[in-house]
Amino acid sequence: MKHLLLIAMCIASTTQIRAQETPIFSKGEKAPNVHHTGDVWLNHISSANNTHNYNVVVATFASNAKLDWHVHPGGQQLLITEGTGYYQERNKPVQIVKQGDVINCDPGVEHWHASTPTTSFAYLAVTANQPTQWLESISEETYQNINVTSVSREEIKELSKKKWQWMADKNVKELTKLFHKDAQFVHMGGAWGTDRELAIIESGGIWYKKADIHEVNVDVIGDTAILLNRITLLAEVGGNEVTNPFMVTEVYKKQNGSWKLANLSFVKLLTNNE
């Protein structure tokens, strides 16, 4: 499946070339409304065989079209080729997905995906060769009441929470994915860029042991999100353990479908004793 994913990513990239107005693959046939509402077209590009145990399908959704909850026992990868849509796994927030995004749905995970009420949506689906298990429908009220801005706010809140845990765990691998390459980090002792921040975290020069989060506020302006965290931070700095109250500003920028941390600034709050 890895080889096919690379090929499919190249295909998705190619569709971004504006000079090419005709899609590489046709929309295919309009699917009967058995496990979805609205208009959906399917083009079965490749079927599983003895060598390649997966199916490849192009799915095109008109606006206001949604699949029912379902499960792929062998997992699925979605490569978003056009438009904007929704993706949600059971007991997790709704995600906004756009052209260029890649969704990896693990085997056995209950989920659904759809266009939005106002935008069309298409993807290349790579699915293990096991029958899809269909579950209940998404209520029209739930679907229509999804607030895109609210979804983005919840994404940022969840990402910020994960960030504090990754910093506590000195998980430089995940932080490298999160931090924008040109990010700035502002501390009480100075300001520096991404490479230095990652080196400090990895070495334990500053060990963000635990962040107790008291208040969170997020504003989303286009592809930029600004999060304010009021926290109490337990940290180890130069081998000394300290606890301080901070107002932390986090600025995130949407880049190629993913939120990247562009700025992290700490402002120490005064206590009654100061």
Disulfide bonds with the S-S distance in Angstrom:
none
